[in-house]
């Protein structure tokens, strides 16, 4: 059974790394395209994919005390699985590709590729092995008692953002279906 301490720590990592992921994506977009990312699934500065991957990697690392090689393997597998799963869900449910690796070598369905899996492996390994202790000591522990209040507020904000985002997508989808139906009748 999961205890309250674990859940609070897990959600702290989820929100922290979801925000850091949003920063990384925008900086990467600015570096590559000359502008910040224009389109994202959520409205808030948050990327759940990064939060999920890092939270699970940190939890596994803390629980099992991984050696360097197995941690590197976990840092390769988990982000790649999360990225693939997210890509499939976005395609299937929202008919949207937020990234496209189809022109890169060694990609699978344009959703994942070796190049970016290696990037995520490197970044997550550095984060877990070298930065997480500092993050815990300098950010989590000082606000741990406050996090009990902040966490539900952030979860509520995320749920509200999800609801508005999904409604917006469904509205666009229904509007598009209506337009297509009108065109067929002509």
Number of C-alpha atoms within 10 A of each C-alpha: 3 6 7 10 10 11 11 18 19 19 19 23 25 23 22 20 24 23 19 17 20 21 17 15 15 17 16 15 15 13 11 10 10 10 12 15 15 7 8 13 17 16 13 13 14 22 24 21 19 25 25 20 25 27 22 18 23 24 16 14 18 11 9 10 12 14 9 11 9 12 22 18 12 22 28 23 17 20 27 22 14 17 22 18 15 17 21 17 14 15 14 11 11 15 12 14 15 13 11 14 17 14 9 14 11 13 17 13 13 17 20 24 21 16 14 17 20 16 13 21 22 14 14 25 22 14 19 20 15 11 12 16 13 11 15 16 10 11 14 20 13 11 12 16 11 11 18 14 10 13 16 13 12 15 13 11 13 18 12 12 16 16 13 14 16 16 12 12 17 14 12 13 14 12 12 12 12 12 11 11 11 10 9 8 6 5
